[in-house]
Amino acid sequence: MKSLQAQTDRESRSTRRIAAYLRREDGQELRTLLTNISSRGCRLSGKETLSVDELVRLDVPRVGSVAATIRWVREGEAGAE
């Protein structure tokens, strides 16, 4: 059974899909799609492989640049906080 906190976090996620850019520490800029967005993080979809604990910046339209850490990685997807 999920905890109440986990249920609350899941319910507060946005179903929107936002095209954005991810900037790595070396300056490489990648296109990404943000989904499953919450106040604490989001899912990233793209062609490039990211690494757990990698520090990145997300350039999000109408929001600006947001620092994030990659928390999990699967083929073509990653979780950022």
DSSP file (Angstrom, degrees, kcal/mol; ACC not computed):
  #  RESIDUE AA STRUCTURE BP1 BP2  ACC     N-H-->O    O-->H-N    N-H-->O    O-->H-N    TCO  KAPPA ALPHA  PHI   PSI    X-CA   Y-CA   Z-CA
    1    1 A M              0   0    0      0, 0.0     2,-0.1     0, 0.0     0, 0.0   0.000 360.0 360.0 360.0 132.3    0.0    0.0    0.0
    2    2 A K        -     0   0    0      1,-0.1     2,-0.0     2,-0.1     0, 0.0  -0.399 360.0-110.5 -71.7 147.9    1.4    3.4   -0.9
    3    3 A S     >  -     0   0    0      1,-0.1     4,-2.1    -2,-0.1     5,-0.2  -0.350  26.5-112.0 -71.5 160.2    1.9    6.0    1.8
    4    4 A L  H  > S+     0   0    0      1,-0.2     4,-2.5     2,-0.2     5,-0.2   0.882 119.3  54.6 -59.7 -38.8   -0.3    9.0    1.9
    5    5 A Q  H  > S+     0   0    0      2,-0.2     4,-2.6     1,-0.2    -1,-0.2   0.916 107.4  49.3 -61.9 -44.0    2.7   11.2    0.9
    6    6 A A  H  > S+     0   0    0      1,-0.2     4,-2.1     2,-0.2    -1,-0.2   0.897 111.9  48.7 -63.8 -39.9    3.4    9.1   -2.2
    7    7 A Q  H  X S+     0   0    0     -4,-2.1     4,-2.2     2,-0.2    -2,-0.2   0.907 111.7  49.2 -65.2 -41.8   -0.3    9.3   -3.2
    8    8 A T  H  X S+     0   0    0     -4,-2.5     4,-1.4     2,-0.2    -2,-0.2   0.913 110.8  50.3 -63.8 -43.5   -0.3   13.1   -2.7
    9    9 A D  H  < S+     0   0    0     -4,-2.6     3,-0.3     1,-0.2    -2,-0.2   0.919 111.2  48.6 -60.5 -44.4    2.9   13.5   -4.8
   10   10 A R  H >< S+     0   0    0     -4,-2.1     3,-1.3     1,-0.2    -1,-0.2   0.902 110.2  51.6 -64.0 -41.4    1.5   11.4   -7.6
   11   11 A E  H 3< S+     0   0    0     -4,-2.2    -1,-0.2     1,-0.3    -2,-0.2   0.775 104.6  57.1 -68.0 -26.3   -1.8   13.4   -7.6
   12   12 A S  T 3< S+     0   0    0     -4,-1.4     2,-0.3    -3,-0.3    -1,-0.3   0.317  82.2 112.9 -90.6  10.2    0.0   16.7   -7.8
   13   13 A R    <   -     0   0    0     -3,-1.3     2,-0.3    -4,-0.1    25,-0.2  -0.612  66.3-125.5 -84.5 141.7    1.9   15.8  -11.0
   14   14 A S  B     -A   37   0A   0     23,-3.8    23,-0.9    -2,-0.3    22,-0.3  -0.624   4.9-151.6 -84.9 143.1    1.1   17.7  -14.2
   15   15 A T        +     0   0    0     -2,-0.3    -1,-0.1    21,-0.2    -2,-0.0   0.404  60.0 119.2 -91.0   1.1    0.1   15.7  -17.3
   16   16 A R        -     0   0    0     21,-0.1     2,-0.5    19,-0.1    21,-0.3  -0.258  57.1-142.6 -65.0 154.2    1.5   18.5  -19.6
   17   17 A R        -     0   0    0     18,-0.1     2,-0.5    19,-0.1    18,-0.2  -0.991  19.6-171.8-119.0 123.4    4.3   17.8  -22.0
   18   18 A I  E     -B   34   0B   0     16,-2.2    16,-3.1    -2,-0.5     2,-0.3  -0.967  19.2-138.2-124.5 122.4    6.8   20.6  -22.4
   19   19 A A  E     +B   33   0B   0     -2,-0.5     2,-0.3    14,-0.2    14,-0.2  -0.622  41.5 154.4 -73.9 132.0    9.6   20.8  -24.9
   20   20 A A  E     -B   32   0B   0     12,-2.8    12,-2.6    -2,-0.3     2,-0.4  -0.863  40.6-109.0-147.1 177.5   12.8   22.1  -23.2
   21   21 A Y  E     -BC  31  59B   0     38,-1.8    38,-3.3    -2,-0.3     2,-0.5  -0.950  19.7-151.9-117.0 140.8   16.6   22.1  -23.5
   22   22 A L  E     -BC  30  58B   0      8,-3.2     8,-3.0    -2,-0.4     2,-0.5  -0.944   9.8-158.9-109.1 129.7   18.9   20.3  -21.1
   23   23 A R  E     -BC  29  57B   0     34,-3.3    34,-2.1    -2,-0.5     6,-0.2  -0.948   6.5-149.7-114.2 122.4   22.3   21.7  -20.6
   24   24 A R  E >   - C   0  56B   0      4,-2.8     3,-2.1    -2,-0.5    32,-0.1  -0.371  32.5-103.0 -81.4 165.8   25.1   19.5  -19.3
   25   25 A E  T 3  S+     0   0    0     30,-0.6    -1,-0.1     1,-0.3    31,-0.1   0.791 122.0  58.7 -60.4 -28.5   28.0   20.8  -17.2
   26   26 A D  T 3  S-     0   0    0      2,-0.1    -1,-0.3     1,-0.1     3,-0.1   0.436 122.6-105.6 -81.8   2.4   30.3   20.6  -20.3
   27   27 A G  S <  S+     0   0    0     -3,-2.1    -2,-0.1     1,-0.3     2,-0.1   0.283  70.9 146.9  94.2 -10.2   27.9   23.0  -22.1
   28   28 A Q        -     0   0    0     -5,-0.1    -4,-2.8     1,-0.1     2,-0.5  -0.394  36.3-150.5 -61.3 132.9   26.4   20.4  -24.4
   29   29 A E  E     -B   23   0B   0     -6,-0.2     2,-0.4    -3,-0.1    -6,-0.2  -0.931  15.3-175.6-113.5 129.5   22.8   21.3  -25.0
   30   30 A L  E     -B   22   0B   0     -8,-3.0    -8,-3.2    -2,-0.5     2,-0.3  -0.935  26.4-120.3-125.0 143.4   20.2   18.6  -25.7
   31   31 A R  E     +B   21   0B   0     -2,-0.4    16,-0.3   -10,-0.2     2,-0.3  -0.624  41.2 171.3 -76.2 141.6   16.5   18.7  -26.6
   32   32 A T  E     -B   20   0B   0    -12,-2.6   -12,-2.8    -2,-0.3     2,-0.5  -0.966  30.9-131.0-147.0 162.0   14.3   17.0  -24.1
   33   33 A L  E     -BD  19  45B   0     12,-1.9    12,-1.6    -2,-0.3     2,-0.5  -0.979  19.9-147.2-117.7 124.9   10.6   16.6  -23.3
   34   34 A L  E     +BD  18  44B   0    -16,-3.1   -16,-2.2    -2,-0.5     2,-0.3  -0.791  29.7 156.3 -93.1 130.3    9.4   17.2  -19.8
   35   35 A T  E     + D   0  43B   0      8,-2.4     8,-3.0    -2,-0.5   -18,-0.1  -0.882  50.8  38.3-139.9 173.0    6.5   15.1  -18.5
   36   36 A N  S    S-     0   0    0    -22,-0.3     2,-0.3   -20,-0.3   -21,-0.2   0.907  80.6-172.1  51.6  48.0    5.1   13.9  -15.2
   37   37 A I  B     +A   14   0A   0    -23,-0.9   -23,-3.8   -21,-0.3     2,-0.3  -0.547  14.3 163.5 -83.3 132.9    6.0   17.3  -13.7
   38   38 A S        -     0   0    0      3,-3.0     3,-0.4    -2,-0.3   -25,-0.1  -0.786  55.3 -93.1-132.8 179.5    5.7   18.0  -10.0
   39   39 A S  S    S+     0   0    0     -2,-0.3     3,-0.1     1,-0.2   -26,-0.0   0.683 125.5  43.2 -69.4 -16.1    7.0   20.6   -7.6
   40   40 A R  S    S-     0   0    0      1,-0.2     2,-0.3   -31,-0.1    -1,-0.2   0.534 124.6 -45.1-107.0  -9.3   10.0   18.4   -6.9
   41   41 A G        -     0   0    0     -3,-0.4    -3,-3.0    27,-0.1     2,-0.3  -0.993  47.4-127.0 171.2-167.5   10.9   17.1  -10.3
   42   42 A C  E     - E   0  80B   0     38,-2.0    38,-2.8    -2,-0.3     2,-0.4  -0.975  26.4 -99.0-162.2 169.2   10.0   15.6  -13.7
   43   43 A R  E     -DE  35  79B   0     -8,-3.0    -8,-2.4    -2,-0.3     2,-0.4  -0.852  34.3-153.0 -97.2 137.6   10.5   12.9  -16.2
   44   44 A L  E     -DE  34  78B   0     34,-3.4    34,-1.9    -2,-0.4     2,-0.4  -0.914   7.7-167.1-111.4 137.2   12.8   13.7  -19.1
   45   45 A S  E     +DE  33  77B   0    -12,-1.6   -12,-1.9    -2,-0.4     2,-0.3  -0.990  29.2 118.5-124.3 134.2   12.6   12.0  -22.5
   46   46 A G        -     0   0    0     30,-1.8   -14,-0.1    -2,-0.4    -2,-0.0  -0.978  66.1 -97.2-174.6-180.0   15.2   12.2  -25.2
   47   47 A K  S    S+     0   0    0    -16,-0.3     2,-0.2    -2,-0.3    29,-0.1   0.752  90.8  84.0 -87.1 -26.5   17.8   10.4  -27.3
   48   48 A E  S    S-     0   0    0    -17,-0.3     2,-0.5    28,-0.1    -2,-0.1  -0.494  78.0-121.5 -83.3 147.9   20.9   11.0  -25.2
   49   49 A T        -     0   0    0     -2,-0.2     2,-0.2    26,-0.1    -2,-0.1  -0.749  28.5-164.6 -87.7 130.6   21.9    8.9  -22.2
   50   50 A L        -     0   0    0     -2,-0.5     2,-0.4    27,-0.2    27,-0.1  -0.625  13.3-124.4-106.8 169.9   22.2   10.7  -18.9
   51   51 A S    >   -     0   0    0     -2,-0.2     3,-2.0    21,-0.0    19,-0.3  -0.918  27.0-101.3-119.5 143.3   23.9    9.5  -15.7
   52   52 A V  T 3  S+     0   0    0     -2,-0.4    19,-0.2     1,-0.3     3,-0.1  -0.380 110.6  18.0 -58.5 137.0   22.5    9.1  -12.2
   53   53 A D  T 3  S+     0   0    0     17,-3.5    -1,-0.3     1,-0.3     2,-0.2   0.436  89.0 147.6  75.0   4.4   23.7   12.1  -10.0
   54   54 A E    <   -     0   0    0     -3,-2.0    16,-2.5    16,-0.2     2,-0.5  -0.498  45.6-133.1 -67.3 135.6   24.6   14.1  -13.2
   55   55 A L  E     + F   0  69B   0     14,-0.2   -30,-0.6    -2,-0.2     2,-0.3  -0.804  36.9 163.4 -92.8 129.6   24.0   17.9  -12.6
   56   56 A V  E     -CF  24  68B   0     12,-2.7    12,-2.6    -2,-0.5     2,-0.4  -0.862  33.9-129.6-137.3 169.2   22.1   19.6  -15.4
   57   57 A R  E     -CF  23  67B   0    -34,-2.1   -34,-3.3    -2,-0.3     2,-0.6  -0.992  17.3-150.8-121.5 135.5   20.2   22.8  -16.2
   58   58 A L  E     -CF  22  66B   0      8,-3.1     8,-2.5    -2,-0.4     2,-0.9  -0.928   2.8-154.2-106.3 122.3   16.8   22.7  -17.7
   59   59 A D  E     -CF  21  65B   0    -38,-3.3   -38,-1.8    -2,-0.6     6,-0.2  -0.850  21.5-175.0 -96.7 105.0   15.9   25.6  -19.9
   60   60 A V  E >>  - F   0  64B   0      4,-2.8     4,-3.0    -2,-0.9     3,-2.0  -0.880  28.3-111.2-109.6 126.1   12.1   25.7  -19.7
   61   61 A P  T 34 S+     0   0    0      0, 0.0    -1,-0.0     0, 0.0   -41,-0.0  -0.264 100.5   4.0 -55.6 137.5    9.9   28.1  -21.8
   62   62 A R  T 34 S+     0   0    0      1,-0.2     0, 0.0     0, 0.0     0, 0.0   0.449 130.2  62.8  65.1   3.1    8.2   30.7  -19.7
   63   63 A V  T <4 S-     0   0    0     -3,-2.0     2,-0.3     1,-0.2    -1,-0.2   0.677  91.0-144.8-116.6 -45.6    9.9   29.4  -16.5
   64   64 A G  E  <  -F   60   0B   0     -4,-3.0    -4,-2.8     2,-0.1     2,-0.4  -0.772  45.7 -19.1 110.9-158.7   13.6   30.0  -17.2
   65   65 A S  E     -F   59   0B   0     -2,-0.3     2,-0.4    -6,-0.2    -6,-0.2  -0.752  58.7-172.7 -93.9 130.5   16.7   28.0  -16.3
   66   66 A V  E     -F   58   0B   0     -8,-2.5    -8,-3.1    -2,-0.4     2,-0.2  -0.986  19.9-131.9-127.5 129.1   16.3   25.4  -13.5
   67   67 A A  E     +F   57   0B   0     -2,-0.4     2,-0.3   -10,-0.2   -10,-0.2  -0.560  35.4 171.7 -76.2 142.6   19.1   23.4  -11.9
   68   68 A A  E     -F   56   0B   0    -12,-2.6   -12,-2.7    -2,-0.2     2,-0.4  -0.980  28.7-139.1-149.5 159.6   18.4   19.7  -11.5
   69   69 A T  E     -F   55   0B   0     -2,-0.3    12,-2.4   -14,-0.2     2,-0.5  -0.981  27.4-121.8-120.1 134.0   20.1   16.4  -10.6
   70   70 A I  E     +G   80   0B   0    -16,-2.5   -17,-3.5    -2,-0.4    10,-0.3  -0.641  31.7 176.7 -75.7 124.8   19.4   13.2  -12.5
   71   71 A R  E     +     0   0B   0      8,-3.3     2,-0.3    -2,-0.5     9,-0.2   0.722  61.7   9.3-104.6 -27.9   18.0   10.7  -10.0
   72   72 A W  E     -G   79   0B   0      7,-1.0     7,-2.4   -21,-0.1     2,-0.4  -0.987  60.7-156.1-151.3 156.4   17.2    7.6  -12.2
   73   73 A V  E     +G   78   0B   0     -2,-0.3     2,-0.3     5,-0.2     5,-0.2  -0.999  14.5 166.1-139.4 134.0   17.8    6.6  -15.8
   74   74 A R  E >   -G   77   0B   0      3,-2.7     3,-2.4    -2,-0.4     2,-0.2  -0.887  59.7 -60.2-133.4 167.2   16.0    4.1  -18.1
   75   75 A E  T 3  S-     0   0    0     -2,-0.3     3,-0.1     1,-0.3   -26,-0.1  -0.288 123.8  -9.2 -54.7 114.0   16.4    3.7  -21.9
   76   76 A G  T 3  S+     0   0    0     -2,-0.2   -30,-1.8     1,-0.2     2,-0.3   0.440 126.8  77.9  78.6   0.0   15.4    7.1  -23.4
   77   77 A E  E <   +EG  45  74B   0     -3,-2.4    -3,-2.7   -32,-0.2     2,-0.3  -0.951  49.0 176.5-139.3 158.2   14.1    8.4  -20.1
   78   78 A A  E     -EG  44  73B   0    -34,-1.9   -34,-3.4    -2,-0.3     2,-0.5  -0.981  25.3-126.1-154.2 158.1   15.4    9.9  -16.8
   79   79 A G  E     -EG  43  72B   0     -7,-2.4    -8,-3.3    -2,-0.3    -7,-1.0  -0.928  25.2-165.3-109.0 133.1   14.1   11.4  -13.6
   80   80 A A  E      EG  42  70B   0    -38,-2.8   -38,-2.0    -2,-0.5   -10,-0.2  -0.935 360.0 360.0-120.7 142.7   15.2   14.9  -12.5
   81   81 A E              0   0    0    -12,-2.4   -11,-0.1    -2,-0.4    -1,-0.1   0.290 360.0 360.0-123.8 360.0   14.9   16.6   -9.2
